[in-house]
């Protein structure tokens, strides 16, 4: 099924609020620490979780999406057979572009929508002179991390205190990943 990627419009916002953005958390990157301050060694290792609860990537409202449409550097959608299947939002920081949101409805995953969105984002970022594209998936989103690796992204680091003081728990750190464009 061919994927169409285009700029988001006001007319897309309602459909985007209905995307099923759940994902399985059966595998996660566990952060292991060793050593004593100030010298630490950190290791990220894949671990399995049983039972594997589902998590929700994001919840979108029309107002939140409208704000993104008006205030971000790039907001695109993917369509499959006329249905809105996903979205990608970019904010530019100096010479790098950040994918702040990449969301594909669970029914449309593994059909090329995510790949088409990221490839379109990378092409846009190159055209605008950005040296890299980066993203921050959660460590419990094995599918997202594996997807980005398949597109050439590399793990660049992590933050185990980005969202709260409980982020150090298994599967909670934010993983920094980037794709060199230049």
Buried (B, 14 or more C-beta within 10 A) or exposed (E): EEBEBEEBEEEBBEBBBEBBBEBBBBBBBBBEEEEEEEEEEEEBEEBEBEEBEEBEBEEBEEEBBEEBBEEBBBBBBBBBEEEBBBBBBBBBEEEBBBBBBBBBBEEBBEBBBBBBBBBBBBEBBBEBEBBBBBBBBBBBBBBBBEBBEEBEBEBEEBEBEEEEEEBEBBBBBBBBBBBEBE
